Amino acid sequence: MIALIVVAAFIGCYVGLQRDPQPHQIPLAVSGPNLPSQIGQALGGTVDVQPAAGAEDARAALERHDVVAALSADGPGRLHLEIAGAVGTSTTSAVKNLVGAYATGAGEHVTTEDVVPLAHFDARGLAGFYMAFGVTLAGFVLGSNALGLTGLLRLRHRFWLLAGASAAIGTVAAIIAGPVLGAVPAPVVPLVCTLTLLAAAAAFTTKLLGTYLGPIGVPVATLVLLTAGNATSGATIGADLLPAGARAVSALLPPGAAVRAITDLSYFDGAHTAGPVITLALWAVIAGVLVGLRPRLMRRRAAVAA
């Protein structure tokens, strides 16, 4: 039954979320005297129109990753759309389709410019996703193995093992994807720290679930981290195109937080990295604290029973 649940959830998440992605409140900076209201009325809830004082301000918002595209008037009958390829092909394609549909209806011509393009060795924009998936998987395996060492190592030694191995996982992943392969152009040190926190979050969470839930804890960790977490991370399908439920948990699960941090570090000068990094740290710290409290709770329960 556990195996059937895992395979059904895995296929349901990864295949199901890609069946019919729909844009929802995609942040779009729009400049021009009447253009913001016209775009808002025409495209409705598919975009979140953020009026800008001018084309330069709209582009600045895009370069800060406050929006995913910037639209401005480029003379009579002409529109200029600036996109950030770094946010992912699914999101940029949705924006181009929406703006193109508006332009067709309004009889205007659109030119498109990618002002934040992807790295040369990451043509499809999936390097961050695969990196987060690999680190999450490594942390999951680390936490699973640590469960088997319960009778062999003291708790503090297991904690040191999880922390040290997480740092090693983060370092190896950052160096391979960054300087070696050139697919993730983030600064190495911040990237190492982010991936270390991701590995620690996955490892300590797996250890936590296995400690409290017993044999079923590892499958639950599989569902939370490897299935739901990676499928809703917003890399293969942009977060603004996910269904409401998946969109709600996307940034709260470790893989989704990590993908956002990797993207911001790589292409937007770390503009919004603090939130995802705090999310990763909270997962690792809270899971570690709860694992550390388990022996004390067991002793207290035994004393009450006696």
Secondary structure, 3 states (H helix, E strand, C coil): CHHHHHHHHHHHHHHHCCCCCCCCCEEEEEECCCHHHHHHHHHHHHEEEEEECCHHHHHHHHHCCCCCEEEEECCCCEEEEEECHHHCHHHHHHHHHHHHHHHHHHCCEEEEEECCCCCCCCCCCCHHHHHHHHHHHHHHHHHHHHHCCCCCCCHHHHHHHHHHHHHHHHHHHHHHHHHHCCCCCCCHHHHHHHHHHHHHHHHHHHHHHHHHHHHHHHHHHHHHHHHHHHHCCCCCCCHHHCCHHHHHHHCCCHHHHHHHHHHHHHHCCCCCCHHHHHHHHHHHHHHHHHHHHHHHHHHHHHHHHC
